[in-house]
Amino acid sequence: MSRQTRNLVVVLGDQLDVKSAAFDGFYPAHDAVWMAEVAEESTHVWSGKPRIVVFLSAMRHFREELRARGRTVHYRELDDPANTGSLAGELAAAITELKPQRLIMTGPGDWRVGSMLQAVADAAGIPLEVRADRHFYASRADFQRHAAGRKQLRMEFFYREMRRAHGVLLDAAGGPEGGQWNFDHDNRGSFPKSGPAGLPEPVLFKPDAITREVIALVGRRFAKHPGRLESFGWPVTHLDAKRALADFITHRLARFGEFQDAMWTVQPWLYHSRLAAAMNLKLLDPREVVQAAEQAYRQGKAPLASVEGFIRQILGWREYVRGIYWHFMPGYLELNALGAAEKLPAFYWTGDVPMACLHDSISQTLAHGYAHHIQRLMVTGLYSLLLGVQSKQVHEWYLAVYVDAVEWVELPNTLGMSQYGDGGLMASKPYVATGKYIQRMSNYCTGCRFKPDQTTGPTACPFTTLYWDFLLRHEQLLGKNQRMALQLKNLTRLSPADRQAIQTQADAVRKNGGLPPVAGGEQGALGLN
């Protein structure tokens, strides 16, 4: 290289924002950008092909955008013969070659990566300046101030603070628009028996030359990884992300609220936005998203309940889980409050499972790298929770298979909200239900041979069997939680024989790798709703 590199700006695959703080004061004559594709980031968890393609294609498009802006970008591609395969190895090699005076980066979204890069800088004797991430409404310091002195952290109180602080959905007097902060009660609708009618298909993005090249690369390099790429259509640039936002606001936001919890066979998108991946890679600023949604309400294009429910996911949950992650890491990763110890069933990687809800949700996940929040919380997540799968294994699966998965957002949602592995730091109670919940919110049970109103017997729904077994196994621990009192009270309906029958059938499911045992030999059927 002919010129001295003064500042080397490190850009990770989830930091694709030209307005990032890392670029403040960037001087093209002396500064440069460093990016690297490494196999390690696709193998430390067994990442699905759609997720790998989203990251690599978005990174390559961002590289081209930076170069078009006249910035020097040192970029190592995955199939470069000199690629060391790890971020640490690649950064160390870049420091040796470029001899920068200083490294600059925006704070990473993953404790593991941040610690790794700091160790490389320390070993090289070069300063690493980590700048605050302006992408979020709340800084890490803001959340620390919110958390200070509180015995319990709850998203609803944080969400209200955020609404007030940023003037979102407030009336002229500064109160919540519509007289209440939360319209969740209005956002629990299910589809009629005829199913969703006239669903607007979301805009899908035909792969361009860069994306096609990445798809071919991933197909070769990660052939044995889960997932499929035939239908890949995710936005991988800022312009495409803005188109996806406009499409959602125009065609689906108005009905999002009512049906945000509903599920339907072979309908992966429904009224959902599909914007999380673009936001988490920083292709889309959450302020753009929130402002667009609020504007739709102000212009009478979407009802308040839909708009509030959508904004709550971004300004509430998204910001809150990031605060939880950094407040409790690195120890948070190892929490396992329920002592869960089972292995993740093999069918989570294939979708080869006889329960219709799990088959559809997992197959959809593998095909698109996507499932909406109720499929994640109350189908795949609920089953692993009831089964007793070790929390960290569940986290690693979610991190691997979803295109929007970055650890800061995925870990608290999975280990805390879904698996109750943090013992209530994230959620006030375990989200557990029988198969009747899935029957109420979907058509999955129609035609499925398992009956959600049966607890034992050859046609009993495993969700229902495992629900009662979960309450029995954790009765003493959950008895300390007032929000579980009504559910635990129902255990008094069970005779000693009922309890034994439930636990015997649940044990058979666990011994069979999470699959219902082969029919035959069960003694009758216990019906409990």
Beta strands, then each sheet from edge to edge (+ up, - down):
strand 1: 7-10
strand 2: 32-36
strand 3: 73-76
strand 4: 102-106
strand 5: 128-131
sheet 1: 3+ 2+ 1+ 4+ 5+
end
